[in-house]
Amino acid sequence: MKAKTAVMVGAAVAVAASLLAGPAAAAAAAAPGWRDFSGPADGFGDLVVINPDSSASFFWGSGTGGLRTHPVYSGAGAGFNHFIPFSDLTGDGCNDLLSRRTNGDLYREEILCSPGMGGQFETSRRLGTGWNQFNVLTSPGDMTGDGRGDLVTRQATTGDMYLYANDGAGGLKAKGRIGTNWKIYRAVLGAGDINGDGIGDVLAVDRDNSLWRYDGTAAGTLKPRALVFGNQWATGRNAFVGVGDITGDGHPDLITRNAQGQLLRNTGTGTGTFRSTVKIATAGWDRFKGLF
């Protein structure tokens, strides 16, 4: 897709402070909601997928617990192999994506969110090389207390976890280690502010298929883990996304995909827990190379 002419967006739809994943909610009142890429912004989280041809698509959160198909396909042939839905890095009023290409380069993808253009890729800017060293790249929201989303990674060889704080100028600060030997987890994902304290949190699935929560702190660190679901909860599930609020209740939700290619939802409570699993889409979601 050719780059679109830049469109500066005015004040976006205000959303609940709990979704801004940062204590600087007043300053960020005009910012789009966490993981909201629709145009105009509607306050609901959205799902990003990598298609079989390695292009990208968006599925808008419905606000009633499901997803709405969006027909925009972007970046065919760009070689995407990972996406990180992020906050507004450029100050244009639209959330941005970070993307990793097959060669390990990390890019900032500027996404248009003006009416009629939501989800369209505008400009790609390379932020660095060598990002294939990480087998987890995710954003939990704000973990440093400045109201800006941050990046969390796991190094494949050591299992160590790192935080790349948002520098406020369209890029990332130098990494800081926030955990060691997270190889015990088969999935790690940014979840948004799931406990209602204004700071982004992290979820992790262990080899016994239990789900754990690590609450973030405004100092860019993680508190000790707390069990969310045990009893083989994640058995048969192969994709995990902290999708933001898709139910319209102001709390971030969790989407997973099972071995049958179905999509499942666990609705967030706002207190660090989730409600029982509900199926929201039938088979077919296994055709995508990745869900983010």
C-alpha positions in Angstrom: 0.0 0.0 0.0 1.3 3.4 -0.9 1.9 5.9 1.9 -1.0 8.2 2.6 -0.8 11.9 3.0 -0.4 12.7 6.7 -3.6 13.7 8.4 -3.3 15.4 11.8 -6.0 14.3 14.1 -7.6 16.5 16.7 -8.8 15.5 20.1 -9.7 11.8 20.1 -12.5 10.2 22.0 -11.8 10.4 25.7 -11.7 7.0 27.4 -11.7 5.8 31.0 -8.5 6.6 32.9 -8.0 3.0 33.7 -7.4 2.2 30.0 -4.7 4.8 29.6 -2.4 2.6 31.6 -0.6 5.5 33.3 -1.1 7.9 36.2 -0.7 10.9 33.9 -4.3 10.4 32.7 -5.2 14.0 32.9 -2.4 15.0 30.5 -3.3 12.1 28.2 -7.0 12.8 28.1 -6.9 13.6 24.4 -4.9 10.4 23.6 -6.5 7.5 21.9 -7.5 4.5 24.1 -5.0 1.7 24.6 -4.8 -0.4 21.4 -7.4 1.7 19.6 -6.5 2.1 15.9 -10.0 2.8 14.5 -10.9 6.0 12.7 -12.3 7.9 14.4 -11.1 6.5 17.7 -13.9 4.7 19.5 -12.2 3.8 22.8 -12.2 0.1 22.2 -9.1 -2.2 21.8 -8.4 -3.7 18.4 -6.7 -6.9 17.2 -3.8 -6.9 14.7 -3.1 -10.0 12.6 -0.4 -11.0 10.1 -2.1 -12.5 7.0 -0.8 -15.5 5.1 0.9 -13.1 2.6 2.7 -11.4 5.5 0.5 -8.2 5.2 -1.4 -6.8 8.2 -5.1 -6.5 9.0 -7.0 -5.0 11.9 -10.2 -6.3 13.5 -11.9 -3.6 15.5 -13.2 -4.3 19.0 -16.9 -4.1 19.0 -17.5 -2.8 22.5 -19.9 -5.7 23.1 -17.2 -8.4 23.5 -16.5 -9.3 19.9 -14.5 -8.2 16.9 -15.6 -6.4 13.7 -13.8 -7.2 10.4 -12.0 -4.2 8.9 -11.1 -4.5 5.2 -7.8 -2.5 5.2 -4.8 -4.7 4.2 -1.5 -3.0 4.6 2.2 -3.7 3.9 2.0 -6.7 1.6 5.5 -7.9 0.9 7.0 -6.0 3.8 8.1 -9.2 5.6 6.4 -8.6 8.9 6.9 -11.4 11.5 5.8 -9.6 14.7 3.7 -6.6 15.7 3.5 -4.7 19.0 0.4 -2.5 19.3 1.7 0.7 20.9 0.7 4.1 22.1 1.0 7.3 20.2 4.8 7.7 19.6 4.6 10.7 17.3 2.1 13.0 18.9 -0.3 13.0 15.9 -3.3 11.7 18.0 -3.1 8.2 16.5 -1.7 5.0 18.1 1.3 3.5 16.4 2.6 0.0 15.8 6.0 -1.4 16.2 6.9 -4.1 13.7 9.7 -6.5 13.4 10.7 -7.7 9.9 12.1 -11.1 9.1 15.7 -9.6 9.0 15.4 -8.5 12.6 14.9 -4.8 12.0 12.5 -2.9 14.3 10.2 -0.3 12.7 7.8 2.3 13.9 4.6 2.1 11.8 2.6 5.3 11.9 -1.1 4.4 11.6 -3.8 6.8 10.4 -6.9 7.0 12.6 -8.8 9.9 11.0 -12.4 9.2 9.9 -12.4 6.8 7.0 -8.7 6.1 7.2 -8.4 4.2 10.5 -5.9 1.3 10.4 -4.1 2.5 7.2 -0.3 2.5 7.3 1.2 5.9 6.6 5.0 5.9 7.2 7.5 3.3 8.4 10.7 4.4 10.2 13.4 2.0 11.2 14.3 2.2 14.9 17.1 -0.4 15.1 18.5 -3.8 14.0 19.1 -7.1 15.7 15.7 -7.6 17.3 15.6 -11.2 16.3 17.4 -11.9 19.6 14.1 -11.5 21.4 11.3 -14.1 21.4 8.9 -11.8 23.3 8.1 -8.3 22.2 5.1 -6.8 23.8 3.7 -3.5 25.3 1.9 -3.6 28.7 1.1 0.1 28.5 2.8 2.6 30.7 5.3 1.1 33.2 7.3 4.2 34.1 4.5 6.6 35.3 4.9 9.1 32.4 1.6 8.2 30.7 3.4 6.7 27.6 3.4 3.1 26.5 6.6 1.1 26.9 8.1 -2.0 25.4 8.9 -5.3 27.2 11.1 -8.0 25.6 12.6 -11.4 26.5 16.0 -12.4 25.2 15.8 -15.9 23.7 19.1 -17.2 24.8 19.0 -16.2 28.5 15.3 -15.8 29.2 16.0 -12.4 30.7 13.3 -9.7 30.5 14.0 -6.1 29.5 12.1 -2.8 29.5 12.6 -0.3 26.8 11.0 2.9 28.0 9.3 5.3 25.6 11.6 8.3 25.1 8.7 10.7 24.3 10.3 11.6 20.9 9.2 8.8 18.7 11.7 6.2 19.9 12.8 4.1 22.8 15.4 4.5 25.6 18.2 2.1 26.4 17.0 -1.2 27.8 16.9 -2.1 31.5 16.6 -5.6 32.9 13.5 -6.3 34.8 13.6 -10.1 35.2 15.7 -13.2 34.8 15.2 -16.7 33.5 11.6 -16.3 32.1 12.2 -19.4 30.0 9.7 -21.1 32.3 7.0 -19.3 30.4 5.7 -20.4 27.0 3.9 -17.1 26.4 4.4 -13.6 27.8 2.1 -10.7 26.9 1.4 -7.1 27.8 -2.0 -6.8 29.3 -2.7 -3.2 29.9 -3.8 -1.9 33.3 -5.7 -5.0 34.5 -5.7 -4.3 38.2 -6.9 -0.6 38.1 -3.8 1.1 39.5 -3.0 3.1 36.4 0.2 1.1 35.4 0.5 -1.5 32.7 0.8 -5.2 33.8 2.2 -8.4 32.3 0.7 -11.9 31.9 2.6 -15.1 31.5 1.6 -18.7 30.7 3.8 -21.4 32.2 4.6 -24.9 31.0 1.8 -26.3 33.2 -0.6 -24.0 31.4 -1.3 -21.8 34.3 -1.8 -18.0 33.8 0.2 -15.6 36.0 -0.1 -11.9 36.5 2.9 -9.5 37.2 1.7 -6.1 38.3 3.8 -3.2 36.9 5.1 -0.4 39.0 5.6 3.3 38.0 9.4 2.6 38.5 9.4 0.3 35.4 9.7 -2.9 37.4 7.4 -5.9 38.1 5.9 -7.1 41.4 6.0 -10.8 42.4 3.7 -12.9 40.4 0.1 -13.8 41.3 -1.9 -16.8 40.0 -4.8 -15.8 37.7 -5.9 -19.2 36.3 -4.6 -22.7 37.2 -5.9 -26.2 36.5 -4.4 -26.4 33.0 -6.3 -23.3 31.9 -4.2 -22.7 28.8 -4.1 -26.3 27.5 -4.8 -26.3 23.8 -4.4 -22.5 23.5 -1.7 -21.3 21.2 -2.0 -17.5 21.0 -2.6 -15.0 23.8 -3.4 -11.3 23.3 -4.0 -8.6 25.9 -6.4 -6.9 23.4 -7.6 -3.9 25.5 -11.3 -3.2 26.3 -13.5 -4.9 23.7 -16.5 -5.2 26.0 -17.1 -1.5 26.7 -16.9 -1.8 30.5 -13.6 0.1 30.8 -11.4 -2.9 31.7 -8.8 -4.6 29.4 -9.8 -8.0 28.2 -7.8 -11.1 27.1 -8.2 -13.0 23.8 -6.8 -16.4 23.1 -6.9 -18.9 20.2 -7.3 -22.6 20.7 -6.1 -25.6 18.6 -9.4 -25.6 16.6 -8.7 -22.1 15.4 -11.4 -20.5 17.5 -11.2 -17.2 19.3 -11.9 -17.1 23.1 -12.4 -14.1 25.4 -11.8 -13.7 29.1 -13.4 -10.5 30.2 -11.3 -8.3 32.6 -12.7 -7.4 35.9 -10.5 -4.4 36.6 -9.1 -6.0 39.8 -6.4 -8.2 38.1 -8.6 -11.1 37.4 -10.7 -12.3 34.4 -14.1 -13.9 34.1 -14.8 -17.4 32.6 -13.9 -18.2 29.0 -16.4 -17.3 26.3 -16.1 -18.3 22.6 -16.3 -15.3 20.4 -15.4 -16.7 16.9 -15.6 -20.1 15.3 -12.8 -21.9 13.4 -10.6 -20.2 10.9 -8.4 -18.0 13.0 -5.5 -20.4 12.6 -5.0 -19.1 9.0 -3.2 -16.1 10.4 0.5 -16.2 11.0 0.2 -14.1 14.2 -2.3 -12.4 16.4 -1.2 -9.3 18.3 
